[in-house]
Amino acid sequence: GGGSKRGVMQAIVVQALRGQQNGDSKQPASLVQALEKIGHMCNLMGLPEDVKKSAQRMCEEAKRSGMKCVEGLAVSSVFVACELAKVPRTIKEMASVSPVR
């Protein structure tokens, strides 16, 4: 059901956030793209600015720990940020604005 998908997405982000940071302050193009995708998805769903910022922070941390899939990372970061801010979105809602197909 939807609960298991939610758990999987949360686990992916949590696992990424546990990785080591490399301390490099220069943002690669793929990270910039992910941050832009997060902003776009949040705008489409009418999410508050704090949710967008939280998702972007999670995404930056995950990229530093070595995650490669920009689109998947952007979607999972927004999903978890929504959950943490208690403005949850369904998998269907996330899919409707997701760049992942």
N, C-alpha and C positions, 0 to 999 in steps of 0.2 A: 504494500500500500504506500501512500504518500509519506507516512512516517519513516519508512525505511529509506526512501530516497533522501529525505531531509537529513537523516542520520549520516548517510554516506557523504553528502555534501559538507556537512559540518565536520566530519572526520577528516576529509581531505584538507580543509583549511586549517584545522587544528594541527594536523600532522605537519603541514608546511610551516606553521608558525613556530613549531618546536625546533626547527632547523637552525643552524648557525648563521649569523649575519656575517657578511664578508667586509662590512665597514666601508664599502665603496659608495661614495656619495653621488657619483655620476649615474644618471638614470639612462639605461639603454632604451632604444626606440621602442622595443616591445613593451616596456613598462609604461612609457608615455601613452602608447596605444591602449593598454589595459586601463589606465586611469581615465582616459577619455571615454572608453566604452562604459565604465562604471558611471561616470557623470551622465552619459546619455541614457542609460537604463534607468537610473534614479529619476531623471527628469521625466521620462515617459511614464513612470509609475507614480509620479507626484510625491516622491519620498522627501522627508525633511533633510535639510543640509547636514545635520549631524550624522544621519545614516550614511549619506554619501561620503563624508569625511572618514567615518569609521571603516567603511568598505575599502576606501582608497588606502588607508593605513595598513589594513590586513593584506591587501594585495601587494603593497611594497615589501612588507615583511616576507611574504611567501615567495616573491620573486627573488629576493636576496638569498633565500634558503635553497634556491635551485629549481623551483617549479618552472616548467617550460610552456605549458598550454595557456596562452594569454586569454583566450576567450573563456575557457573553463574556469580559470582563476578569477576573472572579472565577475562571472555569474555567481560562483560560489561565495565570493567575498560579499557581494550585495545580499545574497540570501542569508548569510550568517549575520551580517550587520542588521538586517531587518529583524531577525529573531532576537538578537541582543537588545535592540531598541524597543522590543515588544510591539512592532508593527509588521507582523509576519505576512509573507506573501506565499501563495500556493505555488507548487511546481508549475502549474499551468500558466499562472501569471508571469513567472520568471521566464518560461519558455517563449511567451509571446513577445518579449522584448530582448531576448537573448540572441547574441550573434552566433551561438552554437547551433548547428542544425544536424 
